[in-house]
């Protein structure tokens, strides 16, 4: 009997606004651009979506960001997020859509 372990070749990158150069960090109030390349998540002829989890290093807040495929069958997903500071006791929204994310 043989077994096979499937692994993904997915790649996640923090990009500049043109998606042509990677960035190393994002700052509060500054929109950042997320790109995931994962052919395994291209599941149909329509524009697919993937969810990624974004966690702030300083406060540990986590949000889920829904990325949309750039073109059908591209396997490349993108979206944006603008980190903001929430006042103590204010609920952090759990999910942000890639389009019009804020």
Secondary structure, 3 states (H helix, E strand, C coil): CCCCCCCCCCEEEEECCCCCCECCCCCCCCEEEEEEECHHHCCCCCCCEEEEEEECCCCCCEEEEEEEECCCCCCEEEEEEECCCCCCCCCCCCEEECCCCC
